[in-house]
Amino acid sequence: MAFNGFAPDFVHRSIPAPDLTIEQVVEVGVTFAHEALKAHVNAFSEIRRTDR
């Protein structure tokens, strides 16, 4: 059964990244999380502005 449209094995997928350090992988993950939050806040702000 899918969770919010994601494949059930979503968190188990991985790709090889032999040239990256753990620190680089964590930095990319944090960057993507911040960008996703900013996009969410911006989208939510747009919805709230049009609801008035």
N, C-alpha and C positions, 0 to 999 in steps of 0.2 A: 504494500500500500504506500502511495507517495505521500510525502509530508510537504504541504504547501507547494506542490508542483515539482518538488525535487525528487530525483530518483532515490529509492530507499537506500542505495549503497553510496550515496553522495559523499559522505564523510570518509569512506574507505578508499576512495580513488586517490591515486598518487601518480606522480610522474618522476622519472629520474632527473636529478639535477646535480650531477657530480662536480660541477665547477662552482657551486655555491656553498658558502659556509652557512652554518646554522644561524648566525647573526644576520646574514643577508636574507635568508628565508623569513626570519621573524620580522625584519624591517619591511619586507615586501608585504607580509600579512598585515602588519599594523597600518601601513600606508593604504592598502586596499580597504581595510575596515574604516579608517578615517574618511576616505573618499566616499564610501558607501553611506556612512552616517551623514556627511554633508549633503549628498544627493537626496537622501531621504528628508532631511530637514528642509532643504530648498523646495522639494516637491510638495511637502506638507504645507509649507508657508504659502505656496502658490494656491493650493486648494483652499486654505483658510481665507486668503485675500479675495477669492472669487465667490466665496460663500456669503460675504457681507451684503 
